[in-house]
Amino acid sequence: MSETSDLKAAEFWEARYRDRDGRLWSGRPNALLVREASGLAPASALDLGCGEGGDAVWLASRGWRVTGVDIAHTALERAALHAADAGVSDRTSWERHVLGETFPEGSFDLVNSQFLQSPVPLDQQRVLRQAAAAVAAGGTLLIVMHAGWPSWQTEPPFEAEFPTLRGVLDELALPEADWSVETLDTVRKPSESPEGLEGFRDDHVWRLRRAGV
């Protein structure tokens, strides 16, 4: 990515958060994170594209020590406030990164990547490979991404290439001796258009576990 495209990505996401009066997102954790991580023993977690902190705060409330990462200063400020309101500031920290260019240091028992899909440039393959490399021995990589547009979206707002379950595994190129696939799933959820038209949207889920020491 060029410096110009990095700037555009930062400007895009800053504007998206700042132009919204109040939270952009609900503040609740993503449902598929809850489904996949509820049974994991709390330890250290990395939340990529944490936004306003819904997933990170939920993890911290369950005992995880969480590092939340986002490109937008405004999102991180709101995430920190959310954590304070929830009483989990002592178990959360926040870092600004342009994913694809910079990445948090260290290893984590859970790396969570929920809907890391962007209408502005993002080196998704590189980010997901870095995410896998950041998983500690015995830890979990959880990836959730939209599999396509909502059923009612007849005129997509921008061009997008959606992932396939097998395609992401191939791009990660993880050694089979070191990794096991625990969830490989497509989930259909209700989706309503801004005009109230009912429909659905499919999401892909990958939960991968790294072998222990």
C-alpha angles and dihedrals in degrees: 000000000000124000088249093055090047089054092049091051092051092046092048095053095040090053092047092055098038095047090059117085101227126343120357091205132040097255090234122116120260109268094231092053088054091048095049103035104039091090096048121104110247115253130124122338138186118206112199117205089009095176111185092350106260095139095037093050092048091051092047091050087058093052103270122138101228135197111196120201130194140152095228121080091203092055091051092048090053091046091054090050091049090052091049092050090050092049095241102109090117090060098044135070129178131216132181114224136162094224111223089037105044131019135186118266124240137037129281138201090225127027110190122197113176118181096335089178123127140189087216126061116298127163092222096173093054092047093051092048089051088048091054091048089054094058112107122228108286091015134127134245112202119189126178123178138165111262094205145329121303113276091250094051100105095159110040113215093226140002114276137173110213122209129245124219093244094039094060092048089051092049092049089052092195117181108253090219090060103038137049127197110232099169128023106163147142116218124196116209132179115265126188124199121232086257092055098258109153120228143123143257130208123223128191121222128200121181113179129178124209116221116258126243 
